[in-house]
Amino acid sequence: MADCIIGSVGMLHAMSCRSIVLLLPMLLVLGCQSSPARLADAPRVYVAGQPAVPPVIDGRLDEAAWADAPWTDDFIDIEGDVKPTPRFRTRAKMLWDEDNFYVAAWMPEPHVWGTLTARDSIIYNDNDFEVFIDPDGDSHDYYELEVNALNTQFDLMLTRPYRCGGSYDIGWDIDGLQTAVDIDGTLNDASDEDRLWTMEIAIPWASLASHANRSIPPNDGEHWWVNFSRVEWQHELDEGAYRRKPGVREDNWVWSRQDAIDMHRPQYWGRVQFSVAPPGEAEYVAGDDESPRTTIRRIHAASEQWRGANGQWPSTLADLEGLWEPVDDPSLSEPVLWIKDGQLMVRFQQVMADGEIRNWQFGPLCRVHHSQ
């Protein structure tokens, strides 16, 4: 039992959470510690390192700062594997220092075009690259940035997801934001075929401090919730100029899948771990919140499926039997599901390695939070 591991995928364990609580003193004496593991349906992860010299934001990715930073996994369709592989490849890199969070995007594209030039236009009406950041992972008070091939910026702060009654503040700006685009080809020229466009972004930590609800800049080893989206429209020519094909929906290609055509599901975003080590040298370490957050995502997804079939939220967890798979982690208690003022609510407990109890809750207003 001294080799006890809590949280491994597929681990067979007969002990209930109540048994763990009763035996906890003995387990601690024997040295049993929680060792969280990545779950198969967990969001994608990345370790952002600190470069010796920060990148110059000119849109080009040929600087030493980016050389050792690993690429993310290739972007996939926003709905996941149920949809075809994106027509064009997309990858990103991340870095950070005491001043900024840096993002680089690499996007092959045979026709690079854009039409919107006014700041805070609805940029996703063009092909664009988008950044979403939720510093504390509670699905409230998060940030969005969109940039097109003309380097036109659209930034906003959101109180919570739209489907949860959230609102947005387009008047909020990322103070000190730097973005730049470099095009291997010719912008808005339909007479030839382009190769790709790249983008660099520097987001000052100070601009995120007002709603981050945690230390700014991050501490070594901390995780933030981040996702990226590439919006791609099919186009046609109108007197030699590009325009979107009427009646054809855009493609949404993302780093970490959303399982719905909706970027405003922060609990599905990727996990970025910030390391003071140079880029590419640190390994990702799963947080002790991996299992609870996966539980919430699975119950939420099953509840949405239930609501789609029945026209209302499930009233108890029993309604979801066969629609979701509980996480195999004996440190978690049986979740309780109920409806309060028409909103989905979920609650359960997690027994930490030191014996403390962490109370997890989803809702109200789609908030993910815990307390001890």
C-alpha positions in Angstrom: 0.0 0.0 0.0 3.0 2.3 0.3 3.0 2.5 -3.5 -0.7 3.6 -3.5 -1.4 5.8 -6.6 -4.6 7.8 -6.7 -5.9 9.0 -10.1 -4.4 6.5 -12.6 -6.6 5.9 -15.6 -8.2 2.4 -15.5 -6.9 1.6 -12.0 -9.0 -1.1 -10.3 -9.6 -0.1 -6.7 -12.3 -1.4 -4.4 -12.0 1.2 -1.7 -14.7 3.9 -1.6 -14.0 7.5 -0.8 -15.4 6.9 2.7 -13.0 4.0 3.2 -10.1 6.3 2.2 -11.2 8.8 4.8 -11.4 6.2 7.5 -8.0 4.7 6.6 -6.3 8.0 5.8 -4.2 8.2 9.0 -2.8 4.7 8.4 -2.2 5.5 4.7 -0.2 8.6 5.5 2.0 6.7 8.0 2.7 4.2 5.2 3.6 6.9 2.8 0.6 6.7 0.5 0.6 9.9 -1.6 -1.7 11.2 -4.3 0.0 11.0 -7.7 -2.4 12.6 -10.3 -2.3 11.2 -13.8 -3.4 12.6 -17.1 -6.8 11.3 -18.0 -7.5 10.2 -21.6 -10.2 12.9 -22.2 -8.3 15.7 -20.4 -7.6 18.9 -22.3 -4.2 19.3 -24.1 -1.2 20.5 -22.1 1.9 22.6 -22.8 4.9 23.8 -20.7 5.8 27.5 -21.5 9.4 28.2 -20.6 11.4 31.4 -20.2 13.8 32.4 -23.0 17.1 34.1 -22.3 16.1 36.9 -24.6 12.5 37.8 -25.3 11.3 37.6 -28.9 11.0 40.8 -31.0 7.3 41.0 -32.0 7.6 41.3 -35.8 5.5 38.3 -36.9 8.6 36.2 -37.9 9.4 33.0 -35.9 13.1 32.8 -36.8 14.5 34.1 -33.6 16.4 32.2 -31.0 13.7 32.7 -28.4 11.4 30.4 -30.4 13.9 27.9 -31.5 13.7 25.5 -28.5 10.1 26.2 -27.7 8.1 23.0 -28.6 5.1 23.2 -31.0 1.7 22.4 -29.7 -0.1 19.4 -31.1 -1.7 20.1 -34.4 -5.0 21.9 -34.1 -8.2 19.8 -34.6 -11.8 20.6 -35.4 -13.6 22.3 -32.5 -15.9 19.4 -32.2 -13.1 16.9 -31.9 -12.6 13.6 -33.7 -16.2 13.4 -34.9 -15.2 15.9 -37.6 -12.7 15.7 -40.4 -9.1 16.7 -40.0 -8.6 20.4 -40.7 -7.8 21.3 -44.3 -4.8 23.3 -43.3 -2.3 22.6 -40.5 -2.1 24.9 -37.5 0.4 25.0 -34.6 1.4 27.3 -31.9 4.2 28.0 -29.4 4.3 29.8 -26.0 6.9 31.6 -23.9 6.8 33.9 -20.9 8.9 36.2 -18.8 8.3 38.6 -16.0 6.6 41.1 -18.4 4.7 39.2 -21.0 2.9 36.0 -22.2 4.1 35.3 -25.7 2.3 33.3 -28.4 3.4 32.3 -31.9 1.1 30.8 -34.5 2.0 29.0 -37.7 -0.7 28.8 -40.4 -0.2 27.4 -43.9 -2.7 29.1 -46.2 -2.9 29.2 -50.0 -4.9 32.5 -50.0 -4.1 35.0 -47.3 -6.7 37.7 -47.2 -8.4 40.1 -44.8 -11.0 42.9 -45.0 -11.4 44.4 -41.5 -9.1 47.2 -40.5 -10.9 48.9 -37.5 -9.8 47.9 -34.0 -12.5 45.9 -32.2 -14.3 44.9 -35.4 -15.8 41.4 -35.1 -12.6 39.9 -36.5 -13.8 36.4 -36.8 -15.8 37.6 -39.8 -12.4 37.3 -41.5 -10.0 34.4 -41.2 -8.2 34.9 -37.9 -6.2 33.5 -35.0 -7.7 33.7 -31.5 -6.4 33.5 -27.9 -8.5 32.6 -24.9 -7.2 32.9 -21.3 -8.8 32.0 -18.0 -6.2 32.5 -15.4 -7.8 30.7 -12.4 -9.9 28.1 -14.3 -13.3 29.1 -12.8 -14.9 29.8 -16.2 -15.6 33.4 -15.1 -13.6 36.6 -15.9 -11.7 35.4 -18.9 -10.1 37.1 -21.9 -10.3 36.8 -25.6 -8.1 38.2 -28.4 -8.6 37.9 -32.2 -6.2 39.0 -34.9 -6.6 38.8 -38.7 -4.0 38.8 -41.5 -4.1 42.6 -41.6 -3.0 42.6 -37.9 -6.3 44.1 -36.8 -7.0 43.4 -33.2 -10.2 42.6 -31.3 -9.9 42.1 -27.5 -12.5 41.8 -24.9 -13.1 40.6 -21.3 -16.0 38.3 -20.6 -17.8 37.8 -17.2 -18.8 34.2 -17.9 -19.9 32.1 -20.9 -22.7 33.5 -23.0 -24.9 30.4 -22.5 -24.6 31.1 -18.7 -25.9 34.6 -19.0 -22.4 36.1 -19.5 -21.7 39.6 -20.9 -18.7 41.1 -22.6 -16.7 44.3 -22.4 -15.4 45.3 -25.8 -14.2 48.6 -24.3 -11.7 46.7 -22.2 -8.3 46.7 -23.9 -5.1 44.7 -23.4 -2.9 47.7 -22.4 0.5 47.3 -24.1 -0.6 44.5 -26.4 1.8 43.8 -29.2 0.8 41.7 -32.3 2.5 41.3 -35.7 1.8 39.2 -38.8 4.3 38.0 -41.4 3.0 36.6 -44.7 4.9 34.2 -47.0 3.0 35.3 -50.1 1.0 38.3 -51.0 -1.9 39.6 -49.0 -5.2 40.1 -50.8 -3.8 39.0 -54.2 -5.9 36.3 -55.8 -3.6 36.1 -58.8 -1.1 33.8 -57.1 -0.9 31.1 -54.4 0.5 31.9 -51.0 2.3 29.6 -48.6 1.5 30.6 -45.0 1.2 33.3 -42.5 2.7 33.5 -39.0 1.8 35.6 -36.0 3.5 36.8 -32.8 1.7 38.1 -29.8 2.9 39.6 -26.5 0.3 40.1 -23.8 1.5 42.1 -20.7 0.7 40.4 -17.5 -0.2 43.7 -16.0 -3.1 44.0 -18.4 -4.6 40.7 -17.0 -4.2 41.6 -13.3 -7.6 43.1 -12.7 -9.6 39.9 -13.2 -6.9 37.2 -12.9 -7.7 36.3 -9.3 -4.2 35.0 -8.8 -0.6 36.0 -8.8 0.7 38.1 -11.7 3.0 37.0 -13.3 2.4 33.3 -12.7 4.5 31.4 -10.2 6.8 28.7 -11.4 4.8 25.5 -12.0 1.4 27.1 -12.0 -1.3 26.2 -14.5 -3.5 28.5 -16.5 -6.4 27.6 -18.8 -5.7 28.7 -22.4 -7.0 27.8 -25.8 -6.5 28.9 -29.4 -8.8 29.0 -32.3 -8.2 29.5 -36.0 -11.3 30.6 -37.9 -11.2 29.7 -41.6 -13.8 30.7 -44.2 -14.3 29.2 -47.6 -14.1 32.1 -50.1 -14.9 33.1 -53.6 -13.8 36.0 -55.8 -15.9 39.0 -56.5 -14.3 41.1 -59.3 -10.9 39.7 -58.2 -11.4 40.4 -54.5 -11.9 37.8 -51.8 -15.2 37.3 -50.1 -16.8 34.6 -47.9 -19.0 32.1 -49.7 -22.6 32.9 -48.9 -24.4 30.3 -46.8 -21.2 28.4 -46.0 -20.3 28.1 -42.3 -16.8 28.8 -41.1 -14.3 26.1 -40.0 -13.1 26.4 -36.4 -9.8 24.7 -35.7 -8.6 24.6 -32.1 -5.7 23.5 -30.0 -7.8 21.7 -27.3 -11.2 20.4 -28.5 -14.4 21.9 -27.2 -16.8 19.1 -28.2 -19.2 21.7 -29.5 -19.1 24.7 -31.8 -18.5 27.0 -28.8 -15.2 28.4 -27.7 -16.8 29.7 -24.5 -16.5 26.5 -22.6 -13.3 27.2 -20.5 -13.4 23.9 -18.7 -12.4 22.3 -22.0 -9.5 24.6 -22.7 -5.9 23.5 -22.6 -3.6 23.6 -19.6 -0.5 25.8 -19.8 2.1 25.2 -17.1 4.6 28.1 -16.6 8.2 27.1 -15.9 11.2 29.2 -15.2 13.3 26.6 -17.0 14.4 27.4 -20.5 12.0 26.5 -23.3 11.7 22.8 -24.0 13.4 21.6 -20.8 10.6 21.2 -18.2 8.1 18.3 -18.2 4.4 18.8 -17.6 3.3 17.9 -14.1 -0.4 17.1 -13.7 -2.2 19.1 -11.0 -4.2 17.6 -8.2 -7.3 19.1 -9.7 -7.2 16.9 -12.9 -9.7 14.3 -11.7 -12.2 16.7 -10.2 -12.2 18.9 -13.3 -12.6 15.8 -15.6 -15.6 14.8 -13.4 -17.2 18.1 -13.9 -16.6 18.1 -17.7 -18.0 14.6 -18.1 -21.1 15.4 -16.0 -21.6 18.6 -17.9 -21.3 17.0 -21.3 -23.7 14.2 -20.3 -26.2 16.8 -18.9 -26.1 18.7 -22.1 -26.8 15.5 -24.0 -29.7 14.7 -21.6 -31.1 18.2 -22.1 -30.9 17.9 -25.8 -33.0 14.7 -25.7 -35.4 15.8 -23.0 -35.7 19.5 -23.2 -34.6 20.1 -19.7 -31.7 19.6 -17.3 -31.5 16.2 -15.5 -32.8 16.5 -12.0 -30.4 13.9 -10.4 -27.2 12.1 -11.3 -29.3 8.9 -11.7 -30.8 10.5 -14.9 -27.3 10.3 -16.5 -26.8 6.6 -15.9 -25.0 5.2 -19.0 -24.3 8.7 -20.4 -21.1 9.4 -18.5 -18.1 7.5 -17.1 -17.1 8.3 -13.5 -13.4 9.1 -13.0 -11.6 6.1 -11.4 -10.2 8.1 -8.5 -11.1 6.9 -4.9 -10.2 10.3 -3.5 -13.4 11.7 -5.0 -16.8 11.3 -3.3 -20.0 10.4 -5.2 -21.1 13.6 -7.0 -24.5 15.1 -6.3 -26.5 16.8 -9.1 -29.5 19.1 -8.6 -31.2 22.0 -10.3 -31.3 25.4 -8.6 -33.3 28.3 -10.2 -33.1 26.5 -13.5 -29.3 26.1 -13.4 -27.3 22.9 -13.3 -25.4 22.3 -10.1 -22.9 19.6 -9.2 -21.0 19.1 -6.0 -18.6 16.5 -4.6 -15.5 16.2 -2.3 -11.9 15.4 -2.8 -9.7 13.9 -0.1 -6.2 15.5 -0.4 -3.0 13.6 0.4 -2.6 15.6 3.6 -6.1 14.6 4.8 -7.8 17.9 4.0 -11.1 17.9 2.3 -11.6 20.0 -0.9 -15.2 20.8 -1.8 -15.8 21.1 -5.6 -18.8 22.7 -7.2 -20.0 23.4 -10.7 -22.6 26.3 -10.7 -24.3 28.6 -10.3 -23.8 30.4 -13.6 -21.4 27.6 -14.9 -18.7 28.6 -12.4 -16.1 25.9 -11.5 -14.7 26.4 -8.0 -13.5 24.7 -4.9 -12.9 25.4 -1.2 -11.2 23.8 1.7 
